[in-house]
Amino acid sequence: MNQILASSEKALASEYSDRVLCFYINTTSRIQIIRITNIPHLFWERVVFPGQRVMFEAVTEAQLEINTSESASTILSDIIPCQQLRLLET
């Protein structure tokens, strides 16, 4: 299932001039929580199941924080600049 930012999130993101369409796949066998944390006044978080694909719009300055589930807690696995997750037009 693909997910795109809700209209209220798009309104907040419209404060920033450059936005990109991004794509992320959970290639692990564990549940992940992904979130954008470095943009003020913008809270975006999703639970991503193993093999699930997520499409979302983000400002170019955004970073996607990936937390992987480990028993009763989560571990910060990676932080990826959204520019690296950008879908390119062909």
ABEGO torsion letter per residue (X at the ends): XBBBBBAAAAAAAAABABBBBBBBBBABABBBBBBBAABBGBBBBBBBBBGBBBBBBBBAABBBBBBBBBEABBBBABBBBAAAABBBBX
